[in-house]
């Protein structure tokens, strides 16, 4: 499931955001222009203090604070998984017929290049330079695990979401992990995606958009905008939402045109992995 934004007042709408399809930009704009909007992530961490409490009290902030404390004590950190349980945000409890439903999609060939630069270039460089926390998120760890499997590499990984700054052991390990992540070439990244998406528990960042936006074979959003045409469509979208919002793209990766990065092998891999996207949203290379 994509990240869900729900606006229960007029205008009533649901906006489904896909990773690397203006998700950061659109999410920021929705929060700025609709202060009463509700946001639900596909997976939200709750402390399992009590089942009745965890069903309605979001303790993400407290969880993060405890997580930051535990990382200072490596022997304890491995037990942090016992504290949390995953609550998946769904649309099952929402009467969708009373909402207008929107989504933005992106050409999967372009989206894959953007994923590669975000995960394998920008993050490791900025983390090593001290511009971001020195850590691996689940998506980075997933890439490295699959890459090690592909190349037969036996190398340890720091725990997911562990802030390694200040911990000598994990800081060294994380820096090595980040250097290995940055060394992955685009074709290798495409081959890694084959392994990642073969898992039923594949990280949502790499999931085909068609999977995120379909339920029981039916497309969920009634209004689907293509990122490639968003400048022409922006005024119409703003009119539908009843807000004048500036078009802006945040967390944008810098790279050449996506076609420049493909060879025959990588093109065939992405065409196979994201066939549903190509067919559902009428994209081609």
Secondary structure, 3 states (H helix, E strand, C coil): CCEEEEECCCCCEEEEECCCCCHHHHHHHHHHHCCCCEEECCEEEEECCCHHHHCCCCCHHHHHHHHHHHCCCHHHHCCHHHCEEEEECCCCCCCHHHCEEEEEECCHHHHHHHHHHHHHHHHHHHHHCCCCCCCCCHHHHHHHHHHHHHHCCCCCCCCCCCCCCCCHHHHHHHHHHHHHHHCCCHHHHHHHHHHHHCCCCCCHHHCCHHHHHEECCEECCCEEEEHHHHHHHHHHHHHHHCCCCCCCCCCCCCCCCHHHHCCHHHHHHHHHHCHHHHHHCCCCC
